[in-house]
Amino acid sequence: MQLTNLALWAVAAVQTVQAHYRWSKLIVNDRLTGDWEYMRENSNGIMPTKQFIQASDDFRCNSGSFANAGRTGVYKVNPGDKIGFQLWYYATMQHPGPLTIHMSKAPNNDVRNYRGDGDWFKVHQMIICKPPSNGYLNDQDWCTWDQSTVSFTLPRDTPPGQYLVRVEHIALHGAKDGHTEFYFECAQIEVGGNGNGQPGPMVKIPGLYDSEDPALRFWIYGVPNYPYTNIGKHSVWTGGQANGGGNSGGGGNTGGGGSGKAPLYGQCGGKDWTGPTSCSEGTCKATNEWYSQCVK
């Protein structure tokens, strides 16, 4: 009986790890660093932040994380480097929903003493990678589904200095009833080089999202439930001058690199869209007046 209970506990523990998760490792050019070596460790473990408390300053890098900022390393990178993150303890993202990555430059080149109360800009997002033909999204259609790592290319025009890099997965399985879950942490990096771009549009955290945004109240089990309205109303910065504040759409992987072209499954057009209008791969196809996507 004792062995049976132990086995059941072990199964439950694994399921919990799969259902809840946190970002503990920074990856640079495919080099995996240690747990919390360059990531600010939070104090609430694998538990998500709920929608109703997102107005807190803890929504920047997670609760208790600033207390660990001084003991967290600062990884030196260069524009054009590949930057990624890995979930703690072999977890994967087992909830449907989008992912975003934002950066914020620390004043006085001192990220260890920076609370993240300055301006933030978006450098990457992952939304839908398999657009459904029947208007109904499955879990596997989300770019993040069952992934343990994410990565983006640091735009080549990124100005030098120390930054917070905030990675966030948003779980939508309970969103219709106001139970949206946010899984996020911040890395500390120092960007070298002599980039002279102007990142933007800029946002504040808290204030990143509207709690009544349809993207946060999205019903994943509705029919039809596609296209998905992108989370947040600001576009991804890919280098150069800042884009406008238009909706960055419901596309797939959209990230930095400064190519001036949208990636496969990224947004390439739509009403009020100020981002790239040509595709690095595939053809730009209009889904509706608000959204066009690069598809094969």
Secondary structure as UniProt FT lines:
FT   HELIX           2..19
FT   STRAND          23..28
FT   TURN            29..30
FT   STRAND          31..32
FT   TURN            35..37
FT   TURN            45..46
FT   STRAND          49..50
FT   HELIX           51..53
FT   TURN            54..55
FT   HELIX           57..59
FT   TURN            60..61
FT   TURN            63..64
FT   HELIX           66..71
FT   STRAND          75..77
FT   TURN            79..80
FT   STRAND          82..87
FT   HELIX           88..90
FT   STRAND          99..105
FT   HELIX           107..109
FT   HELIX           111..113
FT   STRAND          120..126
FT   HELIX           139..141
FT   TURN            143..146
FT   STRAND          149..153
FT   TURN            156..157
FT   STRAND          161..171
FT   TURN            173..174
FT   HELIX           175..177
FT   STRAND          181..191
FT   TURN            211..212
FT   TURN            214..216
FT   TURN            220..221
FT   STRAND          254..255
FT   TURN            264..265
FT   STRAND          267..269
FT   TURN            271..272
FT   STRAND          283..288
FT   TURN            289..290
FT   STRAND          291..295
//
